[in-house]
Amino acid sequence: MAYLSCSSGLTDFYPHAAPDQKRYHWVQPSHPDFTCWNSLNVGANETIFVYSVVAGGPGETPPTPPGFPAIHVQTRPWFVAYAVGDQDGDGQLSRFWTGSMVDGVKSAEEWE
């Protein structure tokens, strides 16, 4: 088993480079990682969030999303998915992440 890694790192975002208040259509054929993200078959029309997903294998240490506790070396294939958005336009970012090594979705400043 393996997971698909569409980002080179947690700050290599899709569907655009950085979170802002503009809504972006999910389908961005001009984005260099479009083919990979398209293969994930995400059902979204527009978003103010930006996303990254990285994956790796046993014996590797996954990247830790900024501001969250460290993730340790994994013994199985793994993925980390990270989302960042400025929901109310105040410059404060809401951050969410999940991964194969955690239960549920972890959040920080979720109401920003």
Protein Blocks (a to p, Z undefined) as FASTA:
>chain_A
ZZddfbfbfklccfbfbdcfbdcdfblfkbmklmmmmmnopacfbdcbdcddddddehia
cdddehiacddddfbdcddddddddfkonopacdddddfkbgcjddehklZZ
